[in-house]
């Protein structure tokens, strides 16, 4: 019994783990049913408000007369608005204050005129600085030349005119008119110059003395409101309350409420209909999930699909009923494009279909809206492609908007009720929808990618920057390995383009695949300066292999420390797979008399795992090909091709590519890409002759006259192919 207990516990745990996808799906179905039940009657309930567009013609079911609060309030507001502003009576205190200020200004002018010590220029400057009084230079000169008697007469006249004007009611709006009449109030025996001085002084101190009274105005408006009797509205049976496409006013909403048309009428058919739809579409989705075993096993992806889909449906059911343009703006394609980036195209199309059907069910023009949203989303999904380039998002957004506009025009053009303004509005809605979907998918992919252990293009672009701390450390501590990684990245990226893999992910993974060598750079010959002995010469084959193999575990430790995404860590762990350190194993065999039984091969084997994606398999092959070509330095194209072919065939024969989704056609395409890239890197070069400073310069031989170059010394052989 004791022996069976662990087995029983394990079997129970396995059954529970296998039941998780079904349990998650069942919870999703229940949540969807709840959403559909709660919001299923939303459209029939006419949840309209002021400013909405009527979804259909609504007729009066019977004769009705009611006191309209809305129309009554509108008339009362109009009566109140017609009341003129009410002003307070003239304030004598204001007139006295202005007269005092005028006298003070006149006294100042008298003092300036009588100052025996001030020059004429100083007097002019003092008069020009007189606050509030605008005197021209000619008036100032005339004022200084006046006799005392004439100046005394001007002062009295200015005081008289200001007092006379200020006795009457003056409002702010009347000031311009009163200023124009001031010259007519001056005595006729004054010369024009004297009259101008009087007007200048009076204008400066003329101000309103009858001010606007909010209290009196409000009281008058309230009195006008109360004088308006209640307004009754009469609606006959069959009369159109609102027309389809009409922008609803407060009076329309009031009339609908009087008839009870804004209240929810609950019928069992209305509750049951969406449940039948849900039953059919969820049954279809369950059959799909039954066939898609990888998705069932990826619980986090399945949970994200179900949770995100429910939120999208809930938002649509709550926001879209009663609106005309909003259903075209709602970004259903955003869900599909984000799922395509995170999980795959097929789940995006399937789940997008389900979300669109449930979200748009019961809305007017439902079939048009479904094709508008789902077909647009499908176009965006396929246009997005591998999303390794930022321009793909702009391209997919443009095609999405074009596809949605085409669907809308296909339904609207044949309709006699359609107008060009409405179609232009919906085309603009398609553009906004496309912008939200393409831009939002980029952002959501970046935010949600860590949850599913995938990496977003923005994150890859950040990791590819040469100033990343890990790449900087590799460059400074292991420059030979850094150059090797760059060459591998170039090879791998071109091969990924050939076979439809992700080129950006492949390149970034190749840049980091040997990052562990930065921990012990001296144990890798590509980092040793010329003439410096290798530390492996003093080590046994087992110890030497341990240092070589260790760069994988060291790389994973550095990747985890710097929080590199798991897809990038896969390149570090898988680029050697479970192969062996050949050179060290050969040394161990030689020391054991070529007896394999005396050598523990496990001490020479990399920890793996073997490559499990196209991208990591490409980097494994590029790593081996670059090292072999750099070590043997072939100068002929056929020799390069033979080295590349031998490399991938050895990996294939060893079983290192068994878990990678590569076909023989893919391997042939990878071979062609590697050969084209390598022949450009390791082509023949002209050997320049040594020239003495005192000797004439020899002519450089032409390419046709140049013999094949002599083999050059190998500076950076790879760790698997050269002695330590």
Helices and strands as residue ranges (DSSP letters): H 2-39, E 58-59, E 64-68, H 69-81, H 92-114, H 120-128, H 137-145, H 148-167, G 172-174, H 175-185, H 192-204, H 214-226, E 231-235, E 240-242, H 250-258, H 268-291, H 293-297, H 299-319, H 326-329, H 332-342, H 345-360, H 366-384, H 391-412, H 420-448, G 449-452, H 457-463, H 469-477, H 479-499, H 503-512, G 515-518, G 521-523, G 525-527, G 535-538, H 541-561, H 566-574, H 582-591, G 596-598, G 601-604, H 614-632, H 637-653, H 664-681
